[in-house]
């Protein structure tokens, strides 16, 4: 039986109990660089004098290109193909977050949920609120607590920047310890 825990978000992660991975992301171009003609001190456009671009105006970047990190949905789907259970942390309370952060979280949750349902249609997809699994595991909102508990349970070290995969491991652990026994009892699994 393969259970995968997922901590949503761009700094989130996935865990199947043996491997803890960062959420697969890629950089998406949201605004290309804005180029303008390079000018000399008198304000005249500078022309390229030699090489393959001879005769063309020399260009410079006025504003840099802007990129946004996005969840790599094809890569995420491939990681979820062989799971029997996919346990996804649902978005928590967004009070105090900006509208932009709340929107990003909601979009990422939708992407992860869609990937889980499309990757393996026979897998059972379970969502859990952060307050539920953290309460059952007696954890606070402190990321370091989650990392410490993950290290203790798994025997593997996690860097502080790896709180997403550590929490994914704990979400998986919560499911196996608290939710799966109830499912087996109710469904006769």
KACORWO-V637900 format. One record per residue. N is the residue number from 0. RES is the residue in three letters. PHI is phi in whole degrees, -180 to 180 (999 if undefined). D_FIRST is the distance of its C-alpha to the first C-alpha in whole Angstrom. Layout:
BEGIN
n:res:phi:d_first
N:RES:PHI:D_FIRST
N:RES:PHI:D_FIRST
END
This chain:
BEGIN
n:res:phi:d_first
0:UNK:999:0
1:UNK:-108:4
2:UNK:-117:7
3:UNK:-117:10
4:UNK:-98:13
5:UNK:-131:16
6:UNK:-99:20
7:UNK:-69:22
8:UNK:113:25
9:UNK:-69:27
10:UNK:-105:27
11:UNK:-77:23
12:UNK:-167:20
13:UNK:-132:16
14:UNK:-148:14
15:UNK:-109:10
16:UNK:97:11
17:UNK:-109:13
18:UNK:-125:15
19:UNK:-115:17
20:UNK:-118:19
21:UNK:-73:22
22:UNK:-60:22
23:UNK:-70:23
24:UNK:-132:27
25:UNK:-141:30
26:UNK:-92:34
27:UNK:-108:35
28:UNK:-70:39
29:UNK:-108:40
30:UNK:-152:44
31:UNK:-69:46
32:UNK:-64:48
33:UNK:-102:52
34:UNK:-103:54
35:UNK:-133:58
36:UNK:-71:61
37:UNK:-78:62
38:UNK:-122:66
39:UNK:-82:69
40:UNK:-65:71
41:UNK:-90:73
42:UNK:95:70
43:UNK:-85:70
44:UNK:-67:67
45:UNK:-90:67
46:UNK:-103:66
47:UNK:-72:65
48:UNK:-96:67
49:UNK:-139:66
50:UNK:91:63
51:UNK:-67:61
52:UNK:-101:61
53:UNK:-54:65
54:UNK:93:66
55:UNK:-86:63
56:UNK:-75:63
57:UNK:-77:61
58:UNK:-114:58
59:UNK:-133:57
60:UNK:-81:54
61:UNK:-89:55
62:UNK:-128:51
63:UNK:-69:48
64:UNK:-66:45
65:UNK:-113:43
66:UNK:-125:39
67:UNK:-129:36
68:UNK:-77:32
69:UNK:-131:30
70:UNK:-70:26
71:UNK:-81:25
72:UNK:-64:24
73:UNK:-62:23
74:UNK:-66:22
75:UNK:-64:19
76:UNK:-59:18
77:UNK:-62:17
78:UNK:-71:15
79:UNK:-100:13
80:UNK:-57:13
81:UNK:-109:10
82:UNK:-81:8
83:UNK:-91:6
84:UNK:-130:8
85:UNK:-122:11
86:UNK:-108:13
87:UNK:-113:17
88:UNK:-74:20
89:UNK:-78:23
90:UNK:-62:26
91:UNK:-84:28
92:UNK:-64:32
93:UNK:-97:34
94:UNK:-60:37
95:UNK:94:39
96:UNK:-88:37
97:UNK:-72:39
98:UNK:-61:39
99:UNK:-64:38
100:UNK:-65:35
101:UNK:-64:34
102:UNK:-65:34
103:UNK:-60:32
104:UNK:-62:29
105:UNK:-65:29
106:UNK:-64:29
107:UNK:-63:26
108:UNK:-61:24
109:UNK:-62:25
110:UNK:-64:24
111:UNK:-65:21
112:UNK:-63:20
113:UNK:-64:22
114:UNK:-60:19
115:UNK:-63:16
116:UNK:-73:17
117:UNK:-85:19
118:UNK:-67:16
119:UNK:-152:14
120:UNK:-72:15
121:UNK:-91:13
122:UNK:-74:10
123:UNK:-91:12
124:UNK:-101:14
125:UNK:-120:15
126:UNK:-111:18
127:UNK:-142:19
128:UNK:-74:23
129:UNK:-57:24
130:UNK:-64:26
131:UNK:-70:23
132:UNK:-70:21
133:UNK:-70:24
134:UNK:-65:25
135:UNK:-63:23
136:UNK:-91:22
137:UNK:59:26
138:UNK:-113:26
139:UNK:-96:29
140:UNK:-79:30
141:UNK:-66:31
142:UNK:-64:28
143:UNK:-63:29
144:UNK:-60:28
145:UNK:-64:24
146:UNK:-63:25
147:UNK:-62:26
148:UNK:-66:23
149:UNK:-62:21
150:UNK:-61:23
151:UNK:-66:23
152:UNK:-73:19
153:UNK:-91:18
154:UNK:78:21
155:UNK:-115:22
156:UNK:-87:25
157:UNK:-126:25
158:UNK:-72:28
159:UNK:-59:30
160:UNK:-72:29
161:UNK:-100:25
162:UNK:-65:25
163:UNK:-62:23
164:UNK:-63:20
165:UNK:-65:21
166:UNK:-69:20
167:UNK:-62:17
168:UNK:-62:16
169:UNK:-70:17
170:UNK:-63:16
171:UNK:-62:12
172:UNK:-60:13
173:UNK:-57:15
174:UNK:-60:13
175:UNK:-67:11
176:UNK:-82:14
177:UNK:-111:16
178:UNK:-91:15
179:UNK:-60:11
180:UNK:-59:14
181:UNK:-68:16
182:UNK:-63:14
183:UNK:-64:13
184:UNK:-65:17
185:UNK:-77:18
186:UNK:-106:16
187:UNK:67:16
188:UNK:-72:12
END
